[in-house]
């Protein structure tokens, strides 16, 4: 953990139309951090290529040495004002949240209700949670996983620096902009025909190339905003084998 006081950059890739609930969460985060005497700033990258957008944001975070942490949050996420402080308190190099896709299987809701689950648990169970492996949560709400979604993830400076030092990323040049491809597909993954999701590319670099661990908190409500808020607290999902 850096010896200096935390200084946070909130970074968002966007197509230019953020959800209102996301804006409320960002403003609430900035206010909460200010009350804790933690300095913060905001950066966004507008575009349509999420891997390049995330990579540019991470590169700018790396270049702005005053920041110790980057909270990368998508523009359709809703979360508590205290989420960032909660992630900071966990003191991990890379730690995020477990969110859902913007979908719910109503047929499964009916099936779970028929099995006797309460409505809340049936609804939570019928959503697709972005976590691998999807397994039980023990007494500690902070768990290690191989992959999670990148809807709201805190990255400490040492993680970015380690990726560069270990040559886990290479530099790219696009028009007049140079950046590190933190979220671009790993060459070995492309050669093996593996899926090229940008969040998986980052996590594989972190876990496989750098030999580090990925963590997630399960006891905070995180919602993916679509027609209505999808999600809740992962720790509340009835754990199935």
C-alpha positions as CSV (number, residue, x, y, z in Angstrom):
1,X,0.0,0.0,0.0
2,X,1.4,3.4,-0.9
3,X,2.6,5.4,2.1
4,X,1.0,8.6,0.9
5,X,-2.7,9.3,1.6
6,X,-5.1,7.9,-0.9
7,X,-5.8,10.1,-3.9
8,X,-8.4,8.7,-6.3
9,X,-9.1,9.0,-10.0
10,X,-12.7,8.0,-11.0
11,X,-12.4,6.8,-14.6
12,X,-15.3,6.0,-16.9
13,X,-15.4,4.6,-20.5
14,X,-18.6,5.8,-22.1
15,X,-20.5,6.2,-25.4
16,X,-21.6,9.6,-24.2
17,X,-25.0,8.9,-22.6
18,X,-24.4,8.0,-18.9
19,X,-27.3,6.8,-16.8
20,X,-28.7,9.2,-14.1
21,X,-28.2,6.6,-11.4
22,X,-24.5,6.4,-12.4
23,X,-24.1,10.2,-12.1
24,X,-25.7,10.2,-8.7
25,X,-23.2,7.4,-7.6
26,X,-20.2,9.3,-8.9
27,X,-21.3,12.6,-7.2
28,X,-22.0,10.7,-4.0
29,X,-18.6,9.0,-4.1
30,X,-16.8,12.3,-4.5
31,X,-18.7,13.8,-1.6
32,X,-18.1,10.7,0.6
33,X,-14.3,10.8,-0.2
34,X,-14.2,14.5,0.6
35,X,-15.7,13.9,4.0
36,X,-13.0,11.4,4.6
37,X,-10.3,13.9,3.4
38,X,-9.5,11.8,0.4
39,X,-8.8,13.9,-2.7
40,X,-10.4,12.7,-6.0
41,X,-10.8,13.7,-9.6
42,X,-12.8,12.4,-12.6
43,X,-11.8,11.3,-16.1
44,X,-13.8,9.9,-19.0
45,X,-13.1,8.5,-22.4
46,X,-15.8,8.7,-25.0
47,X,-15.8,6.2,-27.8
48,X,-17.0,2.8,-29.0
49,X,-14.1,0.5,-28.4
50,X,-14.2,-0.5,-24.8
51,X,-10.7,-2.1,-24.7
52,X,-9.1,1.0,-26.1
53,X,-11.1,3.3,-23.9
54,X,-10.2,1.4,-20.7
55,X,-6.6,1.2,-21.8
56,X,-6.4,4.9,-22.4
57,X,-7.9,5.7,-19.0
58,X,-5.5,3.4,-17.3
59,X,-2.5,4.9,-19.1
60,X,-3.6,8.4,-18.1
61,X,-3.9,7.2,-14.5
62,X,-0.4,5.9,-14.7
63,X,0.9,9.2,-16.1
64,X,-0.8,11.3,-13.4
65,X,1.5,10.4,-10.5
66,X,-0.5,12.2,-7.8
67,X,-3.1,9.4,-7.9
68,X,-2.7,6.3,-5.8
69,X,-5.9,4.5,-7.0
70,X,-8.2,4.4,-10.0
71,X,-11.9,3.5,-9.6
72,X,-12.9,2.4,-13.0
73,X,-16.7,2.4,-13.2
74,X,-19.1,2.0,-16.1
75,X,-21.6,4.6,-17.0
76,X,-24.6,2.3,-16.4
77,X,-23.7,1.2,-12.8
78,X,-25.3,2.3,-9.6
79,X,-23.6,1.8,-6.3
80,X,-23.5,3.2,-2.7
81,X,-21.6,6.4,-2.0
82,X,-19.3,4.4,0.4
83,X,-18.3,1.8,-2.1
84,X,-14.9,3.4,-2.9
85,X,-14.0,3.7,0.8
86,X,-15.1,0.1,1.2
87,X,-12.7,-1.0,-1.6
88,X,-9.9,1.1,-0.3
89,X,-10.2,-0.4,3.2
90,X,-9.8,-3.9,1.8
91,X,-6.2,-2.9,0.9
92,X,-5.8,-5.0,-2.3
93,X,-4.0,-4.2,-5.5
94,X,-7.0,-5.1,-7.7
95,X,-10.5,-5.5,-6.1
96,X,-13.9,-5.1,-7.6
97,X,-17.6,-5.9,-7.2
98,X,-19.7,-8.7,-8.5
99,X,-22.5,-7.4,-10.7
100,X,-25.0,-8.9,-13.1
101,X,-25.8,-8.6,-16.7
102,X,-28.8,-6.5,-17.6
103,X,-31.1,-9.5,-17.9
104,X,-33.3,-11.6,-15.7
105,X,-34.8,-15.0,-16.6
106,X,-38.4,-14.8,-15.5
107,X,-39.0,-18.5,-16.2
108,X,-36.3,-19.2,-13.6
109,X,-37.9,-16.8,-11.2
110,X,-41.1,-18.9,-11.4
111,X,-39.1,-22.1,-11.0
112,X,-37.3,-20.9,-7.9
113,X,-40.6,-19.6,-6.4
114,X,-42.1,-23.0,-7.0
115,X,-39.3,-24.6,-5.1
116,X,-40.1,-22.4,-2.1
117,X,-37.5,-19.7,-2.4
118,X,-38.6,-16.2,-1.2
119,X,-39.2,-13.7,-4.1
120,X,-36.0,-11.8,-3.3
121,X,-33.8,-14.9,-3.5
122,X,-35.7,-16.2,-6.6
123,X,-35.0,-12.9,-8.4
124,X,-31.4,-12.8,-7.4
125,X,-30.9,-16.4,-8.5
126,X,-32.4,-15.9,-11.9
127,X,-29.8,-13.3,-12.9
128,X,-26.5,-13.9,-14.5
129,X,-23.7,-12.8,-12.1
130,X,-20.4,-11.8,-13.7
131,X,-18.0,-14.0,-11.6
132,X,-15.9,-17.0,-12.2
133,X,-15.9,-19.4,-10.5
134,X,-19.5,-18.9,-9.3
135,X,-19.4,-20.6,-5.9
136,X,-20.2,-20.3,-2.2
137,X,-19.3,-17.2,-0.2
138,X,-17.9,-17.9,3.3
139,X,-17.8,-15.8,6.4
140,X,-15.4,-13.3,4.8
141,X,-17.3,-11.1,2.3
142,X,-14.0,-10.4,0.5
143,X,-13.3,-13.3,-1.8
144,X,-10.7,-14.3,-4.4
145,X,-11.9,-15.1,-7.9
146,X,-10.4,-15.7,-11.3
147,X,-12.6,-13.2,-13.1
148,X,-15.3,-10.7,-12.3
149,X,-17.0,-8.0,-14.3
150,X,-15.4,-4.6,-14.6
151,X,-18.5,-2.5,-13.7
152,X,-16.8,-1.0,-10.6
153,X,-13.2,-2.0,-9.9
154,X,-10.5,-0.3,-7.8
155,X,-6.9,-0.6,-9.2
156,X,-4.0,0.5,-7.1
157,X,-1.0,2.1,-8.7
158,X,1.3,-0.8,-8.0
159,X,-0.8,-3.1,-10.2
160,X,-0.4,-0.9,-13.2
161,X,3.3,-0.4,-12.6
162,X,3.8,-4.1,-12.2
163,X,2.1,-4.9,-15.5
164,X,4.5,-2.5,-17.2
165,X,7.6,-3.7,-15.4
166,X,6.8,-7.4,-16.2
167,X,6.2,-6.6,-19.8
168,X,2.6,-7.9,-19.5
169,X,1.5,-5.0,-21.7
170,X,2.8,-3.4,-24.8
171,X,2.5,0.1,-26.1
172,X,0.1,1.1,-28.9
173,X,-0.1,4.2,-31.0
174,X,-3.5,5.4,-32.4
175,X,-3.4,8.6,-34.4
176,X,-1.6,11.0,-32.1
177,X,-2.3,9.0,-28.9
178,X,0.1,6.5,-27.3
179,X,-1.2,4.2,-24.6
180,X,-0.5,0.8,-23.0
181,X,-2.9,-2.0,-24.0
182,X,-3.9,-3.1,-20.5
183,X,-7.3,-4.2,-21.8
184,X,-6.4,-5.3,-25.3
185,X,-6.3,-9.0,-26.1
186,X,-3.2,-10.8,-25.0
187,X,-1.3,-12.2,-28.0
188,X,-1.2,-15.7,-26.5
189,X,-5.0,-15.6,-26.0
190,X,-5.6,-14.5,-29.6
191,X,-3.3,-17.4,-30.8
192,X,-5.3,-19.9,-28.7
193,X,-8.6,-18.6,-30.0
194,X,-9.8,-17.6,-26.5
195,X,-12.6,-15.0,-26.0
196,X,-11.3,-11.5,-26.2
197,X,-13.4,-9.6,-23.6
198,X,-11.4,-6.6,-22.4
199,X,-12.0,-7.4,-18.7
200,X,-10.7,-10.9,-19.1
201,X,-7.6,-9.7,-20.9
202,X,-6.8,-7.4,-17.9
203,X,-7.4,-10.1,-15.4
204,X,-5.3,-12.7,-17.3
205,X,-2.5,-10.3,-17.4
206,X,-2.8,-9.7,-13.7
207,X,-3.2,-13.3,-12.6
208,X,-1.2,-15.2,-15.2
209,X,1.5,-12.8,-16.4
210,X,2.1,-11.1,-13.0
211,X,1.1,-14.0,-10.7
212,X,-1.2,-11.9,-8.6
213,X,-4.6,-12.3,-7.1
214,X,-8.0,-10.8,-8.0
215,X,-10.4,-9.9,-5.2
216,X,-14.1,-8.9,-5.0
217,X,-16.4,-7.7,-2.3
218,X,-19.8,-9.4,-2.0
219,X,-21.6,-7.4,0.6
220,X,-22.3,-4.2,-1.2
221,X,-25.3,-3.6,-3.5
222,X,-24.3,-3.0,-7.1
223,X,-26.8,-2.5,-9.8
224,X,-26.5,-2.6,-13.6
225,X,-29.1,-0.1,-14.9
226,X,-31.2,-1.1,-17.8
227,X,-35.0,-1.1,-18.0
228,X,-34.8,-1.4,-14.3
229,X,-31.9,-2.0,-11.9
230,X,-30.6,-5.5,-12.1
231,X,-28.5,-6.8,-9.3
232,X,-28.2,-6.6,-5.5
233,X,-25.7,-8.1,-3.0
234,X,-24.0,-11.2,-4.3
235,X,-23.6,-12.5,-0.7
236,X,-27.4,-12.7,-0.6
237,X,-27.7,-15.1,-3.5
238,X,-28.6,-18.6,-2.4
239,X,-25.4,-20.6,-3.1
240,X,-25.9,-23.5,-5.4
241,X,-23.3,-26.2,-6.1
